[in-house]
Amino acid sequence: MRVDEMTDEPLYRNRVCGIDIGKAQMVATIRVPSDRDPARRAAETRTFATTKRGVLALADWCRSWQVPAVVMEATGDYWKGPFYRLEAEGLECVLADARQVKNLPGRPKRDPADSRWLAACFERGAVTSCFVATPEFRIIRLHTRYRRDLIEERTRDKQRAEKLLESAAIKISSVVSDLHGVTGRDIMDHLIAGERNPKVLAQLARTAARRKIGQLEEALEGAEFFTAEHAGLLTAMLERIDRVTAGIARLSEVIEQLLAPYEEQLQQAESMPGWRRRSAEDAIAETGADMTRFPTGAHLASWGSRAPLDHQSGTRKGRARSKKGNRYLAGVLGETAVAAGRTQTREGARYRRLARRLGRPKAQVAVGNTQLKVLHKLLSNPGMRHEDLGPDYYERRASLRRQIHHHVSHLESLGFEVTLCRTPDPQPGPAGQAHAV
């Protein structure tokens, strides 16, 4: 045990362990009061494997020095195994955000010194803990994230199939709204089977697409360029799309079972404009159902990468391009914001107003920020449902401001000094509603 520097400042924690994690091994440093001089700090550094045996040896070492808490930096996915096992051993585990600890002064380059530096920062309270999902929601997250990855993979295969048809001079996608709908799929199956007559292929149109039979015939006139090699590739793509679709359906069934205890929270999320079942499942899987882990809705919005960018002019050069955060939650919010923008609601009006003035990407971020704040309010109040403020919300608010300004100006012209004070809103009951913020 090496005796370190003397300290006379109050410490946030008296006994700590800092861990620098790699793929195969981790370097740990414990810092405890010195036996010879309590005013000094003693430190010891050891290296452990990241296997089960190595992590258990680290836990025993911490217990032998009566160290109750460990801190580690979020390094890829390598932190998860040691974090979860040390947590199961009864140690308090704190995950440090890599971007946050990077900005702390005095960071060294080598792993042993890095672990000592993490421990020293932790004992002084300079490390902020990251949000880590509970064991139950870790399992749910694995399923919802894999489902989203499969959906993205299926989308890429659908785009490849469209490009293949375009390379064969077949323009179905310019006529039908969904190439992989009933009409588009039937036409592709008949192309694979060898049918090349545009009139025969166009007659496969269903429902609303039958009004476009003439356009379909024109789009299919290049079918003679569709060769057997094209058919083989298209067959492989469609089979892959079908397999992925079946996998998504199986995952959805498992997710429904895992989230069955949280049906109330799912219905609360679904009550917001632009939200459906899948978006509610994906969002709650990422945030969890316990909103006490986020002090305010603004904290949740920042964690979900839906906070305004910080364009400071100090040491950083240029302007920040994007806000880093949970990419899976950001993907959900991008979809729900666009969907809400098509509705006649307050969120829809907000999206359209901002899209005209700032562009669609910034409008998506702003509406996503609103949605996360509403989600935090809903999940913090069981039984609450979203109540829309109406698409004319901004016009009504502008009219109210004009009326207030008129009456205040009139009273001041009569010699009165006016002080405005808003009356407090009534507290909602169990069946209250949440408004957009």
Long-range contacts (C-beta under 8 A, 24 or more apart in sequence): 1-42, 1-43, 1-44, 2-42, 2-43, 2-44, 3-34, 3-36, 3-37, 3-40, 3-41, 3-42, 4-31, 4-34, 4-40, 4-41, 4-42, 4-43, 5-40, 5-41, 6-37, 6-39, 6-40, 6-41, 7-39, 7-40, 7-41, 8-39, 9-124, 11-123, 11-124, 11-125, 12-122, 12-123, 12-124, 12-125, 13-69, 13-122, 13-123, 13-125, 14-123, 15-65, 15-66, 15-67, 15-68, 15-69, 16-67, 16-69, 16-70, 16-71, 16-119, 16-122, 16-123, 17-62, 17-67, 17-69, 17-70, 17-71, 17-119, 18-70, 18-71, 18-72, 18-115, 18-116, 18-117, 18-118, 18-119, 18-120, 18-121, 18-122, 19-58, 19-70, 19-71, 19-72, 19-82, 19-115, 19-118, 20-72, 20-73, 20-111, 20-112, 20-114, 20-115, 20-118, 21-50, 21-72, 21-73, 21-75, 21-78, 21-79, 21-82, 22-50, 22-75, 22-78, 22-111, 23-50, 23-78, 24-49, 24-50, 25-49, 25-50, 25-54, 26-50, 26-54, 26-58, 26-72, 26-82, 27-111, 27-112, 27-114, 27-115, 28-58, 28-61, 28-70, 28-115, 29-112, 29-115, 29-116, 29-118, 29-119, 30-61, 30-62, 30-65, 30-67, 30-119, 31-116, 31-119, 31-120, 31-123, 32-65, 32-66, 32-67, 41-123, 43-116, 43-119, 45-112, 45-115, 45-116, 50-78, 50-81, 50-82, 52-85, 55-81, 55-82, 55-85, 55-86, 56-85, 56-89, 58-82, 58-86, 59-85, 59-86, 59-89, 59-91, 62-91, 67-91, 68-92, 69-93, 69-94, 69-122, 70-94, 71-95, 71-96, 71-118, 71-119, 71-121, 71-122, 71-127, 72-96, 72-118, 73-98, 73-101, 73-118, 74-98, 74-130, 83-132, 84-135, 84-138, 93-132, 94-122, 94-127, 94-129, 95-129, 95-130, 95-132, 96-122, 96-127, 96-128, 96-129, 96-130, 97-128, 97-130, 99-324, 100-127, 100-128, 101-127, 131-293, 131-294, 131-303, 133-286, 133-288, 134-288, 134-290, 137-285, 137-288, 139-258, 140-255, 140-258, 140-259, 140-285, 141-285, 141-286, 143-251, 143-254, 143-255, 143-258, 143-285, 144-255, 144-281, 144-282, 144-285, 144-286, 144-328, 145-285, 145-328, 146-251, 147-248, 147-251, 147-252, 147-255, 147-282, 148-282, 148-328, 148-331, 150-244, 150-247, 150-248, 150-251, 151-248, 153-244, 154-241, 154-244, 154-245, 154-248, 157-237, 157-240, 157-241, 157-244, 158-241, 160-237, 161-188, 161-234, 161-237, 161-238, 161-241, 164-230, 164-233, 164-234, 164-237, 165-226, 165-234, 167-230, 168-222, 168-223, 168-225, 168-226, 168-227, 168-230, 169-222, 169-225, 170-219, 170-220, 170-222, 170-223, 170-225, 170-226, 171-219, 171-220, 171-222, 172-216, 172-219, 172-220, 174-219, 175-209, 175-212, 175-215, 175-216, 175-219, 176-205, 176-209, 176-212, 176-216, 180-241, 182-206, 182-207, 183-207, 183-209, 185-238, 187-216, 187-220, 188-234, 188-238, 189-238, 191-223, 191-226, 191-231, 191-234, 192-231, 192-234, 192-235, 192-238, 194-231, 196-223, 196-224, 196-226, 197-223, 198-223, 252-278, 255-281, 255-285, 259-284, 259-285, 262-289, 264-382, 264-383, 265-289, 265-379, 267-385, 268-375, 268-378, 268-379, 268-384, 268-385, 268-386, 269-375, 269-378, 269-379, 271-378, 271-385, 271-386, 272-336, 272-340, 272-347, 272-371, 272-374, 272-375, 272-378, 272-386, 273-339, 273-340, 273-343, 273-345, 273-347, 273-348, 273-386, 273-388, 274-335, 274-336, 274-337, 274-338, 274-339, 274-340, 274-341, 274-342, 274-343, 274-347, 274-371, 275-336, 275-339, 275-340, 275-371, 276-339, 279-332, 279-335, 279-336, 282-328, 282-329, 282-331, 282-332, 283-329, 283-332, 283-333, 283-375, 284-379, 286-326, 286-328, 286-329, 286-332, 287-329, 287-375, 287-379, 289-379, 291-376, 291-379, 291-380, 292-380, 294-376, 296-376, 297-372, 297-373, 297-374, 297-375, 297-376, 297-377, 297-437, 298-373, 300-372, 300-373, 300-375, 300-376, 301-368, 301-369, 301-372, 301-373, 304-329, 304-330, 304-333, 304-368, 304-372, 305-329, 305-330, 306-330, 306-333, 306-365, 306-368, 306-369, 306-371, 306-372, 307-369, 308-365, 308-369, 323-365, 330-368, 333-364, 333-368, 333-371, 333-372, 334-364, 334-368, 336-368, 336-371, 337-363, 337-364, 337-365, 337-367, 337-368, 337-371, 338-364, 340-367, 340-371, 341-367, 344-391, 345-388, 345-389, 345-390, 345-391, 346-388, 346-389, 346-390, 346-391, 346-393, 346-436, 347-371, 347-388, 347-436, 348-391, 349-391, 349-392, 349-393, 349-394, 350-394, 350-436, 353-394, 370-436, 370-437, 373-436, 373-437, 374-434, 374-435, 374-436, 374-437, 377-434, 377-437, 378-434, 381-428, 381-432, 381-434, 382-430, 383-430, 383-431, 383-432, 384-428, 384-431, 384-432, 384-433, 384-434, 385-431, 385-433, 385-434, 386-433, 386-434, 386-435, 386-436, 387-433, 387-434, 387-435, 388-436, 389-435, 389-436
